[in-house]
């Protein structure tokens, strides 16, 4: 039986078949009484439940059904009580299932839905049927050949007479191409992101609203390198970029930006910015404004750091549009026309006005209205497509069409020739593809720019797939490898790496994927016909969600730099070895020279403490003077050598200046008496000035200067010592003599090692090293040595060090520790671990006047340990240079044993490097004394360690 349908029925079908994202977000019952009635009637006719008699020869429903089929839109209906699914012929093809007579169970339908999407389809339909929501969902169908097809299902619920859900009805639409296009754009967006990070500048977007506020939707990571702020800080406060502009450049920048916004012209500005750390950089900003709806200005731009090349003119850089267009469900306009020329329009769907700005009434009133709006450049091609349909079959064509806004939009027209008896028609579906065409043009332009940029880059650029196979290289990489670009495509990148570096590079790639981080590695590349080159490779993995899609990277030839670094490293190693050998030699020489001096000066000090006649006292003083002169010479020569190797080893801390002066004066008092020199100390008793210095090195400097003032003074002369704190923050210790002064023509030679300015021909002892060493010591402590000399008034030497404050209190005199300690109640045992016979005899002689001390000796480290396991001495005197064991190791073992941990240990050594002294102190040594020993200092340290009271 034939059936007919009026225009309202046609309108209902169009409503049910519309494919925009908004066509059915409500129940069909909400459409309205009359359209809903017609919609239900047509669905009934379509699925065979209602028949509308017609006496006409044409079946309008079938014609519309064919139109829908040609449009790739398949109506469907699910009866909720029986769970039966009825579908059209097109829906059957879209679903890829064999549903007899267009009917089957809903479970059969679910059986071919992709397992990952099945529950979502069920939930969406249940929500539509029982939750009052419209049905809008997308899912994958598993086709008979195993492939997947993306479908969009849209529909609504139809209630029965009691208001209960009876049917779900809607359409299926194939959206596979849209999904693929979306995935391609996402992949392209990720590639753009990686490329943006490799652009030598900051890529950014900024929006300025009419109220003056700003936001930054995107900015590349290089903003931290240039501006000193992170991209997250800029996202939180876009004004950070504006506030960073140098105050002197802001007016010019604002004027330039204002003109660009007013005329929507490119913004090209070079100026300074100020970083949070106070640094100033020059940037060259290039961007393009676009006015958004509402008056906001959108900026796409790039900022280049041109600090080093501020004056250079940069080519205009157009920023590429980073925003990827996400193709949603494309709107479709359905129309039909007579299959014979001149092809007048017979029907067009009502959404043509909304989607294309084509008034439906005017189009139907003028059957050629649509053809007239096609762009003239594509009009002939569109006409030929209509004419060729009967011969060539279904086809598609893209052309521009003039819409109501006055602009041309690109559309894709799918055409099909339909013959039904004597009726010949053409059915077409029009889809707006303007965004896709725009995206294609932008993509083509972007690809062209990328190729131009990468080929102009001084670095090699490459892209690989997930397995490391090369899919793109620029000309620079072709130059580095010696292999043509087209031949490199498909090669494994690791095949270019030297075989000895391949494993390391592969491991780096693997780690960068696992950590999603950049890889920076240096390795050798094989260069065809030219051996190997050293390269710096920086790559980063590219991901699509959690899926690795490839790598992007740069390659830089660093062969020359690497060879220079290798040469520099080899030179450093050789210099370090030389310094180590020199240090070892100096240490050995120090030990070998100090050891005999230790016995000589020690016994001389013991003789000096006894009762001597004048002749004997003069002889002992001569021994001590010569010994101290030799010791000073040894010390100065070794210190000069250490200074030249940068190993003076000073440790600066606040040091009270006056006690150091007192010690020095007392030490050199005998020398002063021999020369008839009077030392006058003009230091205030109330203030103790502290300076930043190494106490031992400061004492050495004062000794050197004061001994010179005594030796080179006039007979019966005077040495005056005073101190003053200058306005520049230095405490200046002045040592003034009354000698003949230094001639002006010799002052420049004063600090030349071993140059005594002619004094070598006199009877005054010296080496010419004292002032040279003193100057270097003071400079190492942050101080300085200054000198004023007058041949009539004498010489004044200033020792200047950083002032560290003062404290109240009288001067602490340095007392000679030459009185015997008060005998304790119990006799104390001292173990001396020493292998040198002279040193043992000296120690026995020193302790003879301490009858309450018992001295035991061990001539090796092992003998000392054996004694300690059986006895518990009160004090250990430990020599560092033993024949069978290093003294530091022995000290560590003594302090490690619980039974001996509390035993006091005084280290005695001919070697006194700063490192060794500090190491001994950290291990628990009570004191570290250097040979030759000061007998008074030794007795004081022994008495302090054993807790004896002095008389």
Secondary structure, DSSP 4 states (H G I P E B T S, - for coil): --B---HHHHHHHHHHH--STTTTSS-GGGS-HHHHHHHHHHHHHHHTS---B--SS--HHHHHHHHHHHTTEEEEEEETTTTEEEE-HHHHHHHT---GGGEEEHHHHHHTB-HHHHHHHHHHHHHHHHH-PPEEEEEEEE-TTS-EEEEEEEEEEEE-TTS-EEEEEEEEEE-HHHHHHHHHHHHHHHHHHHHHHHSSSEEEEEEE-TTS-EEEEEE-THHHHHHSS-HHHHHH-THHHHHTB-HHHHHHHHHHHHHHHHHT-EEEEEEEEE-TTS-EEEEEEEEEEEEPTTS-EEEEEEEEE-STTTTSPPPP-PPP--PPP---S--EEEEEEESSTT--EEEE-TTHHHHH---HHHHHHSTTHHHHTB-HHHHHHHHHHHHHHHHH-SEEEEEEEE-TTS-EEEEEEEEEEEEETTEEEEEEEEEE-HHHHHHHHHHHHHHHHHHHHHHH-SSEEEEE-TT-BEEEE-HHHHHHHTS-HHHHTT-BGGGGB-HHHHHHHHHHHHHHHHHT-EEEEEEEEE-TTS-EEEEEEEEEEEEETTEEEEEEEEEEE-HHHHHHHHHHHHHHHHHHHHHHHHHHHHHHHHHHHHHHHHHHHHHHHHHHHS---HHHHHHHHHHHHHHHHHHHHHHHHHHHHHHHTT------EEEEHHHHHHHHHHHTHHHHHHTTPEEEEE--SSEEEEEEE-HHHHHHHHHHHHHHHHHTSPTT-EEEEEEEE-TTSEEEEEEEE-S----GGGGGGTTSTT--TTGGGSS----S-HHHHHHHHHHHTT-EEEEEEETTTEEEEEEEEEEEEEEE----------SPBPP-SSPEEEEEE---HHHHHHHHHHGGG-TTEEEEEESSHHHHHHHHHH---SEEEEESB-SSSBHHHHHHHHHHSTTTTTSEEEEEES---HHHHHHHHHTT-SEEEESSP-HHHHHHHHHHHHTPPB-
